[in-house]
Amino acid sequence: MPIKSLDDLKKIREKNSRIVALRERGESSDERIEILVGMATCGIAAGARDTMISLKKAVDDMKLENISVIPVGCIGYCHSEPTVQVNIPGDAPIIYGNVDEIIAEKIIYMHILNKELIDDHLLNKIFTKA
């Protein structure tokens, strides 16, 4: 479709904006909880694969369909790998460090389901609403 006016450009933008939004945020981004697992070299060396597997298993076992476990690059806390960031819509992101399989399960059961922070693994101290 040739673009001949600003209106043509706006129509193309409107047509494609939903596709771009889905790619960036997922189908139901307003309600979806994201668990980001640092899978850079330092995270993998510290056991992040096992952490991610434990998180996915807990989510699958409980049939929690509104939670995505997402491997990401460096979160920036290499000294505390494996690191996990929990993004709950409406809340500030929470970052946990030294997350092994046991702490991974606690993140699901305590933090996400019961709204209790796991204090001895917290890396960030900002708990305000996003």
C-alpha positions in Angstrom: 0.0 0.0 0.0 1.7 3.3 -1.1 1.7 6.0 1.5 0.3 9.2 0.0 -0.8 11.1 3.1 -0.5 11.3 6.9 -3.9 9.6 7.0 -2.5 6.6 5.1 0.3 6.4 7.5 -2.0 6.5 10.5 -4.1 3.7 9.1 -1.1 1.5 8.7 0.0 2.3 12.2 -3.5 1.4 13.6 -3.6 -1.8 11.6 -0.2 -3.0 13.0 -0.2 -1.6 16.5 -2.0 -4.7 18.0 0.5 -7.0 16.4 3.4 -5.0 17.9 1.7 -4.9 21.3 1.2 -8.7 21.3 4.9 -9.2 20.4 6.1 -6.9 23.2 3.7 -7.8 26.0 1.8 -11.0 25.2 -1.9 -11.7 24.8 -3.1 -10.6 28.2 -0.3 -8.4 29.4 -2.5 -6.4 31.9 -3.0 -9.6 34.0 0.0 -11.6 33.2 2.7 -12.2 35.8 6.3 -12.4 34.5 9.1 -14.2 36.2 12.4 -13.3 34.6 15.3 -15.6 35.1 18.8 -14.3 34.5 20.4 -16.7 32.0 23.6 -14.9 31.1 26.8 -16.9 31.4 27.2 -16.1 35.1 23.6 -17.2 35.8 24.0 -20.4 34.0 27.3 -21.2 35.7 25.6 -20.6 39.1 22.7 -22.9 38.4 20.0 -20.8 36.7 18.9 -23.6 34.4 17.8 -25.6 37.5 16.1 -22.5 38.9 14.2 -22.0 35.7 13.2 -25.6 35.5 11.9 -25.5 39.1 9.9 -22.3 38.5 8.3 -23.8 35.3 7.5 -27.0 37.1 5.8 -25.2 40.0 3.8 -23.1 37.6 2.8 -26.2 35.5 2.0 -28.3 38.6 -0.3 -25.7 39.9 -1.8 -24.9 36.4 -1.1 -21.2 36.8 -1.9 -20.0 33.3 -1.4 -16.3 34.0 2.4 -16.7 34.8 5.2 -16.7 32.2 8.7 -17.9 33.2 11.0 -16.1 30.8 14.8 -16.6 30.3 16.5 -13.2 29.9 20.1 -12.0 29.8 22.0 -10.3 32.6 19.8 -8.7 35.3 22.8 -7.0 36.7 23.5 -8.8 40.0 26.2 -11.2 38.9 27.4 -11.5 42.6 24.0 -13.0 43.5 23.3 -15.4 40.7 21.0 -17.1 40.0 18.8 -14.0 39.9 15.0 -13.9 39.4 12.8 -10.8 38.8 9.1 -11.0 39.6 6.9 -8.6 37.7 3.3 -8.5 39.0 1.1 -5.9 37.3 0.5 -2.9 39.5 3.5 -3.7 41.8 7.1 -2.7 41.6 9.4 -5.4 40.2 11.1 -7.5 42.9 14.5 -9.0 42.4 15.7 -12.1 44.3 19.2 -13.4 44.4 20.9 -16.8 45.1 17.7 -18.5 43.9 18.1 -22.3 44.0 15.3 -24.8 43.4 13.9 -24.4 46.9 13.8 -20.6 46.8 12.3 -20.8 43.3 9.3 -22.8 44.6 9.0 -20.3 47.5 8.8 -17.5 45.0 5.7 -19.2 43.5 4.0 -20.2 46.8 5.0 -17.4 49.1 5.5 -14.3 46.9 3.1 -14.8 44.0 0.3 -16.8 45.7 0.5 -15.4 49.3 2.0 -11.9 48.7 4.8 -12.6 51.2 8.3 -11.4 50.3 11.3 -13.7 50.8 13.4 -11.2 52.8 16.7 -13.1 53.0 16.9 -13.3 49.2 15.8 -9.8 48.2 18.2 -7.7 46.2 16.1 -4.6 45.7 14.4 -2.7 48.5 11.9 -0.7 46.6 8.4 -1.9 47.4 6.1 0.8 46.1 3.5 0.4 43.5 4.7 0.6 39.9 
